[in-house]
Amino acid sequence: MDDCYVHTSYVVFYRVPNGSITGIATVTYFEWATLKPDSRSWDHHLAMYVSDAFNDALNSTFTAIPWCNTACTVLIPSIHTLALKIGQWYKGKWAVSSQGTATVFPEQDTDLYFISPVTPTRQIYDWTPIMGYARCDSSALIAGTPRGGCSYYKVSPRHELSEQDWRYGKHAAFVKQAQTQLPDHWGLPGAAPLTRMYDPVREASNRATSCANFVPAGPMDSCDVFPFAGTYQGASIIGTSRTAVGHVPADQRAAGNAAFASFVSSNRILDGDKFTAGVDSPPIEP
């Protein structure tokens, strides 16, 4: 749900009309946003650090103005105008909203204007890279979010499980074994991703196809399936040879299903969206 970047610019002031350089400033921008999965609004942050400046750059001011495309609105479009100083941090935050109920794709950045007192009518214009790939929707498929929500739709979320979790440890162990042994290695890094499916009839069919010949080993035993029944990689869709079943206690299977439901909801994974899965996976380096 987070998007961020770091970018360094050299702001050069020229004298008009002879073109001589009257000042240079080196500034680094840090910009980030955290989308909300249960609300079509979020905060857009900007931090700027001045590491070097001389001559007219030291006497200049800059103005930061937030920008959104037609898919979003800056709720408090405050404009920050400050003097440029070496070793100074500048920080701003703006509330952003994607109103309505339609599925839209917001883009946002910050416009920056550097103004020298020598030539106040000539502004140096810079802008931060556009932060895109956001999607805001009001899908009824995502439980508990009557106001809709937003996510980064071009990023595949990762469903992390742990064998050490007392609630569903045996479910996690089964998923790990299935990912290792199945030919497609569904959801592992470099392998085919999983695809979310919101269709209770086809989900039940996936489970029924996988568990058709399952024989419980005891009163608490139950049939667990991988890939998850709520995906387009279920057994009734791609066949049983590329899917797996496992003996998992009924309470742990139910807890695993609940963890999956929470995962797809908190990441706003819609029908047809891709995601990956891992068990006790090491952190993925950026």
Secondary structure, DSSP 8 states (H G I E B T S, - for coil): -EEEEEEEEEEEEE-TTT--EEEEEEEEEEEEEE--TTSSEEEEEEEEEEEEEEEGGGG-EEEEEEEE-TT-EESS---EEEE--TT-EEEEEEEEE--SSS-B---EEEEEEEE-SSSTTSEEEEE---B--EEEE--TTSTT-TT-EEEETTS--EEEE-TT-TTTHHHHHHHHHHHHHSTT-TTSTTS--EEB---HHHHHHHHHHHTTT---SSTTEEEEEES-TTBTTSHHHH-GGG-EEEEEEHHHHHHHHHHHHHHHHHTT--TT-EEEEEES------
